[in-house]
Amino acid sequence: MNTKESIPSIKLYGAKRCHKTQFYLSFLNETGLPYDFLDVEINKDHAEELRGLYLNRKLNFPTLTIGSKKLSNPRKEDLEKWLNKLILKD
């Protein structure tokens, strides 16, 4: 199983008021994996970081990053697939 040091960084860019962001927060909490929630409406630096992920520079949230993999508003099944592929593998 992966050690904590080998787990890629997980970031969730979103807004507390957003119901989709709330879904991903609950989902990530259930996994027990460490992640950073970056509220793009409260923190301008987080908003700019998110804009930098997209050529159109829009605040496309919720967006999750797992290491270098970017997932824009993924379906639960897709998020589970990427977590299994990048993190939860033996």
C-alpha positions as CSV (number, residue, x, y, z in Angstrom):
1,M,0.0,0.0,0.0
2,N,1.2,3.5,-0.7
3,T,2.9,5.4,2.1
4,K,1.7,8.9,3.1
5,E,4.7,10.4,1.4
6,S,3.8,8.8,-2.0
7,I,0.2,10.1,-2.0
8,P,-0.2,12.9,-4.5
9,S,-1.5,16.2,-3.3
10,I,-5.3,16.5,-3.5
11,K,-6.9,20.0,-3.9
12,L,-10.5,20.9,-4.2
13,Y,-11.2,24.3,-5.7
14,G,-14.7,25.5,-5.0
15,A,-17.0,27.7,-2.9
16,K,-18.7,26.8,0.4
17,R,-22.0,28.0,-1.0
18,C,-21.9,25.6,-4.0
19,H,-23.8,22.3,-3.5
20,K,-21.4,20.4,-5.8
21,T,-18.5,21.6,-3.8
22,Q,-20.3,20.4,-0.7
23,F,-20.7,17.0,-2.3
24,Y,-17.0,16.7,-3.0
25,L,-16.1,17.9,0.5
26,S,-18.3,15.1,2.0
27,F,-16.9,12.6,-0.5
28,L,-13.3,13.4,0.3
29,N,-14.0,13.4,4.1
30,E,-15.4,9.9,3.8
31,T,-12.1,8.7,2.1
32,G,-10.0,9.8,5.0
33,L,-7.4,11.1,2.5
34,P,-5.6,14.4,3.2
35,Y,-6.8,17.2,0.9
36,D,-6.8,21.0,0.7
37,F,-10.1,22.9,0.2
38,L,-9.4,26.1,-1.6
39,D,-12.4,28.5,-1.5
40,V,-12.1,30.6,-4.6
41,E,-14.7,33.1,-3.5
42,I,-13.0,34.0,-0.2
43,N,-9.3,33.9,-1.2
44,K,-8.1,35.7,-4.3
45,D,-4.9,33.7,-4.4
46,H,-6.9,30.5,-4.6
47,A,-9.0,32.0,-7.4
48,E,-5.9,32.9,-9.3
49,E,-4.5,29.5,-8.9
50,L,-7.7,28.0,-10.3
51,R,-7.7,30.4,-13.2
52,G,-4.2,29.3,-14.0
53,L,-5.4,25.7,-14.6
54,Y,-7.6,26.8,-17.5
55,L,-6.7,28.5,-20.8
56,N,-9.9,30.5,-20.7
57,R,-8.9,31.8,-17.2
58,K,-12.4,31.2,-15.8
59,L,-13.3,30.1,-12.3
60,N,-14.4,26.6,-13.4
61,F,-15.4,25.2,-10.0
62,P,-15.6,22.7,-8.5
63,T,-12.3,21.4,-9.8
64,L,-10.2,18.8,-8.2
65,T,-6.5,18.1,-8.7
66,I,-4.8,14.9,-7.8
67,G,-1.1,15.5,-8.3
68,S,-1.0,16.7,-11.9
69,K,-4.4,15.3,-12.9
70,K,-7.1,17.9,-13.2
71,L,-10.8,16.9,-12.9
72,S,-13.4,19.5,-13.6
73,N,-16.7,18.7,-11.8
74,P,-16.2,14.9,-12.2
75,R,-18.8,12.3,-11.8
76,K,-18.4,10.3,-8.5
77,E,-17.4,7.2,-10.5
78,D,-14.7,9.1,-12.4
79,L,-13.3,10.6,-9.1
80,E,-13.3,7.1,-7.5
81,K,-11.5,5.7,-10.6
82,W,-8.7,8.4,-10.4
83,L,-8.3,8.1,-6.7
84,N,-7.9,4.3,-7.1
85,K,-5.5,4.7,-9.9
86,L,-3.3,7.4,-8.4
87,I,-3.6,6.9,-4.7
88,L,-5.3,3.8,-3.4
89,K,-3.4,1.3,-5.5
90,D,-1.2,-1.3,-3.7
